[in-house]
C-alpha cells in the first residue's frame, strides 16, 4: 500500500510548513490527485488518519480534487483523454499515448487554525 508512504510524506511536508508558517493545526488538506496516479482515495484517507496521529494535522479532512488523465500521441501529436496509462491514440491508433496530465499528487493548500 503505497498510500501510507504518500500520507507520511504529506504529513512531513505539513509539519515543515507549520514550522515555517507558525500555525497551530490543520483543518483541511486540499490535494490534487491525478486519475493516472494509482492512488486509492479510501486507502489514502485511512493512511493519512494513521500518519497524522499526534501531529498538527490530526483530525484534518482530506479534500481531493481529481485531475483527469490526458496524453499526447508520439506518432501524430494528437492530444486525447487518457483514463488509463496504456491508451492508444484515437486518431491513428499508435500505442501508447504519452501522459501529459493526471499522473501527479500535489498538496495544493491547507486550511489552518492560527
DAWO-V307132 format. One record per run of one state. SS is the DSSP state (h for helix, s for strand, l for the rest). FROM is the first residue (numbers start at 1). TO is the last residue. Records with the same first field share a line. If there is no record, write none. Layout:
SS->FROM-TO + FROM-TO
This chain:
l->1-1 + 22-24 + 35-40 + 52-60 + 68-69 + 73-78 + 82-87 + 89-94 + 96-97 + 102-104 + 114-114
h->2-21 + 41-51
s->25-34 + 61-67 + 70-72 + 79-81 + 88-88 + 95-95 + 98-101 + 105-113
